[in-house]
Amino acid sequence: MGNILSFSCDYLEGAHPKILEKLVETNMLQTVGYGLDEYSASAKEKIRKACDAPEADIYFLIGGTQTNATMIDCMLRPYEGVLSAVTGHISVHEAGAIEFGGHKVLTLNHINGKISPYDIENYMKAYMADQNKEHMVMPGMVYLSQPTEYGTLYTLKELEDISSICKRYKLQLYVDGARLAYALGAKDNDVTLKDLARLCDVFYIGGTKCGALFGEAVVIPKHGYLPHIFTMIKQHGALLAKGRITGLQFDVLFTDDLYTKIGKEAVDYANLIREALYNKGYEFAFHTPTNQIFIKLTDKQISQFLDNVNFGFWEGLEDGRKIMRIATSFATTKENVDKLIKLL
C-alpha cells in the first residue's frame, strides 16, 4: 500500500484489465451455471486447440490448493500416495491438504526444486523390492510443478524421461501449472502446452497467479480418463455455481495468446532486475529463468529496503542470512522496475 513497492509475490493485484472489461460487459447476462455456459465452452475449445488435444476434458476450479487436493484425491485410490519433491507445494505450503484428503505425500530429494527421473526410478525399485510393501503406502502418481516452487524449469527431455518412468511403473503424471504462464514466457523454456498434453495424465493451467482474479483450468488430455469427474469435483466443494466467471476469464486469457504474452512480459521485467542485481554484486541463491528471483540478504540489508520495498521471505540460512524472493507478475510496470533498480 502507499508508496512502498511490492515485489513479494505474483498475485497481489486483481486481474488483467481485459478480463475486468469482459466481466463488466457480461455482468447482467444470464447463463447456465456450473461451467456449462457458452463462455466456458469457448474457453475450453481455445485451450484444447492450444494443447493440440481435441478430445480433452477441461474443468475450471477456483485455486491452486483446491485444485491439487481435488484432482489428486480423484486420481488416486484410497491406499495410494503421491511422489513429490520435498519442496513441492503440496508438501510444504498447502497445510497438509493432501493428507487431509487421505493420501500421503511421499517426498523425494530435489535439486533447485526439481526431482530427477533417477530418484523416481530408485524409489520405485526400492518399493517393489521391499518384502513389507503391503504394509506401506503405494506410490500412485508423480507430482511436478512447472515452473517449480524455486522458479526453475523442467526441460522437455526431463519431462519425457519422467513420463517414460511413470508409464513403466504405472504411475500417473500430474503437473501443477500455477505459474505456467511464466514458464511458457521464459527464454530457456522448451516445454509447450502440447508437450504437457502429450506427456501428462492431468495438468492444470494457472490463472490466479497469471492474470485472472482467480481460477485454474484443469486439462485431462484423454477424454473419459477420470469417470464421473464432474460429480467428484462437486463432492470436493470445488464446483463453482457461477462457473461462467472462471470460464470467461480463461476465454480472455486464451484470446490472441494473451496468456503467454503476459507471462513473457513479467519474465522480461524479472530479467532486467536480475541484470541489475548481478551488476550490483548481490548473491543469488540459485539460477531461475522465470518471474521469481531468489537472493541472499543479511538482516541489515533487508532493513535497508523495508521503508521502500517489500520482498518475500523464503527461508533462513545457517550463516544467519535469509533467502528473499523477488517476483514480477502480469501487472508489473516498467516504472516500478526502474524504481527498484534505482533502490538497488
C-alpha positions as CSV (number, residue, x, y, z in Angstrom):
1,M,0.0,0.0,0.0
2,G,1.0,3.6,-0.3
3,N,4.4,4.4,-1.9
4,I,6.1,1.1,-0.9
5,L,6.9,-1.1,-3.9
6,S,6.0,-4.7,-3.5
7,F,7.7,-7.5,-5.3
8,S,6.9,-10.1,-2.7
9,C,4.7,-12.4,-4.9
10,D,2.8,-12.6,-8.2
11,Y,-0.9,-12.4,-7.0
12,L,-1.0,-9.1,-5.3
13,E,-3.2,-7.4,-7.9
14,G,-6.7,-8.2,-9.1
15,A,-7.0,-9.2,-12.8
16,H,-5.8,-8.2,-16.2
17,P,-7.8,-5.2,-17.5
18,K,-9.2,-7.1,-20.4
19,I,-10.7,-9.6,-18.0
20,L,-12.3,-6.9,-16.0
21,E,-13.7,-5.3,-19.1
22,K,-15.3,-8.6,-20.2
23,L,-16.7,-9.3,-16.7
24,V,-18.3,-5.9,-16.6
25,E,-19.6,-6.2,-20.2
26,T,-21.3,-9.5,-19.5
27,N,-22.2,-8.9,-15.9
28,M,-26.0,-8.8,-16.3
29,L,-26.3,-11.6,-18.9
30,Q,-28.0,-14.8,-17.8
31,T,-26.1,-18.0,-18.5
32,V,-26.3,-21.6,-17.3
33,G,-24.3,-22.5,-14.2
34,Y,-21.6,-24.9,-13.3
35,G,-19.3,-24.2,-16.2
36,L,-21.9,-25.3,-18.8
37,D,-22.2,-21.8,-20.3
38,E,-21.1,-20.5,-23.7
39,Y,-18.0,-18.6,-22.3
40,S,-16.7,-21.7,-20.6
41,A,-17.3,-23.7,-23.8
42,S,-15.4,-21.2,-25.8
43,A,-12.5,-21.2,-23.4
44,K,-12.4,-25.0,-23.4
45,E,-12.1,-25.1,-27.2
46,K,-9.3,-22.5,-27.2
47,I,-7.4,-24.5,-24.6
48,R,-7.9,-27.7,-26.5
49,K,-6.6,-26.0,-29.6
50,A,-3.6,-24.6,-27.8
51,C,-2.8,-28.0,-26.3
52,D,-3.5,-29.9,-29.5
53,A,-5.8,-32.1,-27.5
54,P,-9.2,-32.0,-29.3
55,E,-10.8,-34.6,-27.0
56,A,-9.5,-33.2,-23.7
57,D,-11.8,-32.9,-20.7
58,I,-11.4,-29.4,-19.1
59,Y,-12.7,-28.1,-15.8
60,F,-12.3,-24.8,-14.1
61,L,-11.6,-24.8,-10.4
62,I,-11.0,-21.8,-8.1
63,G,-7.5,-22.0,-6.6
64,G,-4.3,-24.0,-6.7
65,T,-4.6,-25.8,-3.3
66,Q,-8.2,-26.7,-4.0
67,T,-7.2,-28.0,-7.5
68,N,-4.3,-30.1,-6.2
69,A,-6.3,-31.5,-3.3
70,T,-9.3,-32.3,-5.6
71,M,-7.5,-33.8,-8.5
72,I,-5.0,-35.8,-6.5
73,D,-7.9,-37.3,-4.5
74,C,-9.8,-38.1,-7.7
75,M,-6.8,-39.7,-9.4
76,L,-5.6,-41.9,-6.5
77,R,-7.1,-45.0,-4.9
78,P,-7.5,-44.9,-1.1
79,Y,-4.3,-46.8,-0.4
80,E,-2.1,-44.7,-2.8
81,G,0.2,-41.8,-2.2
82,V,1.8,-39.2,-4.4
83,L,5.6,-38.7,-5.1
84,S,6.7,-35.1,-4.9
85,A,9.8,-33.1,-4.3
86,V,10.3,-32.3,-0.6
87,T,10.0,-28.7,-1.7
88,G,6.8,-29.3,-3.6
89,H,3.8,-27.0,-2.9
90,I,1.7,-30.0,-1.8
91,S,4.4,-31.0,0.6
92,V,5.2,-27.6,2.2
93,H,2.7,-24.8,1.6
94,E,-0.7,-26.5,1.4
95,A,-1.2,-27.0,5.1
96,G,-1.4,-30.8,4.7
97,A,-4.4,-30.6,2.3
98,I,-3.4,-33.8,0.5
99,E,-3.0,-35.8,3.7
100,F,-6.3,-34.3,4.9
101,G,-7.9,-35.9,1.8
102,G,-6.5,-39.3,2.9
103,H,-3.3,-39.5,0.8
104,K,0.3,-39.4,1.9
105,V,2.9,-37.1,0.2
106,L,5.9,-39.3,-0.5
107,T,8.8,-36.9,-0.7
108,L,12.0,-37.1,-2.8
109,N,15.2,-35.1,-2.7
110,H,15.4,-32.2,-5.1
111,I,17.9,-30.0,-7.0
112,N,16.6,-26.5,-7.0
113,G,13.0,-27.7,-6.7
114,K,13.2,-30.4,-9.3
115,I,13.1,-34.2,-8.8
116,S,15.1,-36.4,-11.2
117,P,13.9,-39.4,-13.2
118,Y,16.7,-41.3,-11.4
119,D,15.3,-40.7,-8.0
120,I,11.8,-41.6,-9.0
121,E,13.0,-44.9,-10.5
122,N,15.1,-45.7,-7.4
123,Y,12.2,-45.1,-5.2
124,M,10.0,-47.4,-7.2
125,K,12.7,-50.1,-7.3
126,A,13.1,-50.0,-3.6
127,Y,9.4,-50.1,-3.0
128,M,8.9,-53.0,-5.4
129,A,11.7,-55.0,-3.7
130,D,10.5,-54.3,-0.2
131,Q,9.0,-57.5,1.3
132,N,6.8,-55.4,3.6
133,K,5.4,-53.2,0.8
134,E,1.8,-54.4,1.5
135,H,2.2,-52.5,4.9
136,M,3.3,-49.3,3.1
137,V,1.7,-46.5,1.1
138,M,1.8,-47.5,-2.5
139,P,3.0,-44.7,-4.9
140,G,0.2,-44.0,-7.4
141,M,1.3,-40.8,-9.1
142,V,4.1,-38.2,-9.5
143,Y,3.5,-34.5,-8.8
144,L,5.6,-31.9,-10.6
145,S,5.4,-28.1,-10.7
146,Q,6.2,-26.2,-13.9
147,P,7.8,-23.9,-13.0
148,T,8.9,-25.3,-9.7
149,E,8.4,-23.5,-6.3
150,Y,12.0,-22.3,-6.8
151,G,11.2,-20.7,-10.2
152,T,13.2,-23.4,-12.1
153,L,12.0,-25.3,-15.2
154,Y,11.9,-28.9,-16.2
155,T,13.3,-29.4,-19.7
156,L,11.4,-31.3,-22.3
157,K,14.0,-34.2,-22.0
158,E,13.5,-34.4,-18.2
159,L,9.7,-34.4,-18.6
160,E,9.9,-37.1,-21.3
161,D,12.1,-39.2,-19.1
162,I,9.8,-38.8,-16.1
163,S,6.8,-39.6,-18.2
164,S,8.5,-42.8,-19.5
165,I,9.3,-43.9,-16.0
166,C,5.7,-43.2,-14.9
167,K,4.4,-45.4,-17.7
168,R,6.9,-48.2,-16.8
169,Y,5.7,-48.3,-13.2
170,K,2.0,-47.4,-13.9
171,L,2.3,-44.1,-12.1
172,Q,0.1,-41.2,-13.1
173,L,1.8,-37.9,-14.0
174,Y,0.3,-34.7,-12.7
175,V,1.7,-31.3,-13.3
176,D,0.9,-28.2,-11.2
177,G,0.9,-25.2,-13.5
178,A,0.0,-22.5,-11.0
179,R,2.7,-20.2,-12.7
180,L,2.6,-21.8,-16.1
181,A,2.4,-18.5,-18.0
182,Y,5.8,-17.6,-16.6
183,A,7.3,-20.9,-17.7
184,L,5.8,-20.5,-21.2
185,G,7.2,-17.0,-21.4
186,A,10.7,-17.8,-20.3
187,K,13.5,-17.8,-22.9
188,D,15.1,-21.0,-21.5
189,N,11.8,-23.0,-21.7
190,D,11.4,-25.7,-24.3
191,V,8.2,-27.3,-22.9
192,T,4.9,-26.3,-24.6
193,L,1.3,-26.9,-23.7
194,K,1.2,-29.5,-26.4
195,D,4.1,-31.3,-24.7
196,L,2.2,-31.3,-21.4
197,A,-0.9,-32.6,-23.0
198,R,1.2,-35.4,-24.7
199,L,3.1,-36.4,-21.6
200,C,0.8,-35.9,-18.6
201,D,-2.3,-37.7,-17.5
202,V,-3.6,-34.5,-15.9
203,F,-2.2,-30.9,-15.6
204,Y,-3.6,-27.5,-14.9
205,I,-3.1,-24.1,-16.4
206,G,-2.8,-21.5,-13.6
207,G,-4.9,-18.4,-13.7
208,T,-4.8,-17.0,-10.1
209,K,-1.1,-16.1,-10.4
210,C,-1.2,-15.4,-14.1
211,G,-3.7,-12.6,-14.7
212,A,-7.0,-13.9,-13.5
213,L,-9.0,-12.8,-10.4
214,F,-9.0,-16.5,-9.5
215,G,-9.2,-19.8,-11.3
216,E,-7.3,-22.7,-12.6
217,A,-8.0,-24.7,-15.8
218,V,-7.6,-28.5,-15.3
219,V,-6.7,-30.3,-18.5
220,I,-7.3,-34.1,-18.8
221,P,-6.0,-34.9,-22.3
222,K,-7.7,-38.3,-22.7
223,H,-11.5,-37.9,-22.7
224,G,-13.1,-40.0,-20.0
225,Y,-9.8,-40.7,-18.2
226,L,-11.5,-39.8,-14.9
227,P,-15.1,-41.2,-15.0
228,H,-17.7,-39.1,-13.1
229,I,-15.1,-36.3,-12.5
230,F,-17.8,-33.6,-12.6
231,T,-19.6,-35.3,-9.7
232,M,-16.3,-35.8,-7.8
233,I,-15.4,-32.1,-8.2
234,K,-18.8,-31.2,-6.7
235,Q,-18.2,-33.7,-3.8
236,H,-15.0,-31.8,-3.0
237,G,-16.8,-28.5,-2.9
238,A,-14.9,-27.3,-5.9
239,L,-17.7,-26.8,-8.4
240,L,-18.5,-23.1,-8.8
241,A,-22.2,-22.4,-9.4
242,K,-21.4,-19.2,-11.3
243,G,-18.9,-21.2,-13.4
244,R,-19.0,-18.6,-16.2
245,I,-16.8,-16.3,-14.1
246,T,-13.8,-18.7,-14.4
247,G,-14.6,-19.8,-17.9
248,L,-14.9,-16.2,-19.1
249,Q,-11.5,-15.3,-17.6
250,F,-9.8,-18.2,-19.4
251,D,-11.6,-17.3,-22.6
252,V,-10.0,-13.9,-22.4
253,L,-6.6,-15.3,-21.4
254,F,-6.6,-17.6,-24.4
255,T,-7.6,-15.0,-26.9
256,D,-4.8,-13.6,-29.1
257,D,-2.2,-15.5,-27.0
258,L,-2.7,-13.2,-24.0
259,Y,-1.7,-15.9,-21.5
260,T,1.8,-16.3,-23.0
261,K,2.3,-12.6,-23.7
262,I,1.7,-11.5,-20.1
263,G,4.0,-14.3,-18.9
264,K,6.8,-13.2,-21.2
265,E,6.4,-9.6,-20.2
266,A,6.7,-10.5,-16.5
267,V,9.8,-12.6,-17.2
268,D,11.4,-9.8,-19.3
269,Y,10.9,-7.4,-16.3
270,A,12.4,-10.1,-14.0
271,N,15.4,-10.3,-16.3
272,L,16.0,-6.6,-16.0
273,I,16.0,-6.9,-12.2
274,R,18.4,-9.9,-12.4
275,E,20.8,-8.0,-14.5
276,A,20.8,-5.1,-12.0
277,L,21.3,-7.4,-9.1
278,Y,24.2,-9.1,-10.8
279,N,25.8,-5.8,-11.7
280,K,25.4,-4.6,-8.1
281,G,27.1,-7.8,-6.7
282,Y,24.1,-9.4,-5.0
283,E,24.4,-13.1,-4.4
284,F,21.8,-15.3,-6.0
285,A,20.5,-18.4,-4.1
286,F,20.2,-20.3,-7.5
287,H,19.6,-19.6,-11.1
288,T,15.9,-19.1,-12.1
289,P,14.8,-18.2,-15.6
290,T,11.2,-17.3,-14.8
291,N,9.5,-14.5,-12.9
292,Q,10.8,-15.4,-9.5
293,I,14.3,-14.3,-8.3
294,F,15.9,-15.6,-5.0
295,I,18.8,-13.6,-3.4
296,K,20.7,-14.0,-0.2
297,L,20.5,-10.9,2.1
298,T,21.6,-10.1,5.7
299,D,19.2,-8.7,8.2
300,K,20.9,-5.3,7.8
301,Q,20.4,-5.4,4.0
302,I,16.8,-6.3,4.5
303,S,16.2,-3.5,6.9
304,Q,17.6,-1.0,4.4
305,F,14.8,-2.0,2.0
306,L,11.9,-2.0,4.4
307,D,10.8,1.6,4.1
308,N,10.7,1.4,0.3
309,V,10.1,-2.1,-1.0
310,N,8.7,-5.5,0.1
311,F,10.4,-8.7,-0.8
312,G,9.1,-12.2,0.1
313,F,10.8,-14.2,2.8
314,W,11.7,-17.7,1.6
315,E,13.9,-19.4,4.1
316,G,16.7,-18.8,6.6
317,L,20.3,-20.0,6.1
318,E,22.7,-21.4,8.6
319,D,25.0,-18.4,8.3
320,G,22.2,-16.1,9.5
321,R,21.3,-14.7,6.1
322,K,17.9,-15.1,4.6
323,I,16.8,-16.1,1.1
324,M,14.4,-13.4,-0.1
325,R,12.1,-13.7,-3.2
326,I,11.5,-11.0,-5.7
327,A,8.6,-11.8,-8.0
328,T,7.2,-9.9,-11.0
329,S,3.7,-10.5,-12.4
330,F,1.3,-9.7,-15.2
331,A,0.8,-6.3,-13.5
332,T,4.4,-5.3,-13.1
333,T,5.3,-2.0,-14.7
334,K,8.5,-0.7,-16.2
335,E,8.2,2.3,-13.9
336,N,8.2,0.2,-10.8
337,V,11.1,-2.0,-12.1
338,D,13.1,1.2,-12.7
339,K,12.4,2.4,-9.1
340,L,13.5,-1.0,-7.7
341,I,16.7,-0.9,-9.8
342,K,17.4,2.6,-8.5
343,L,17.0,1.4,-4.9
344,L,19.5,-1.4,-5.5
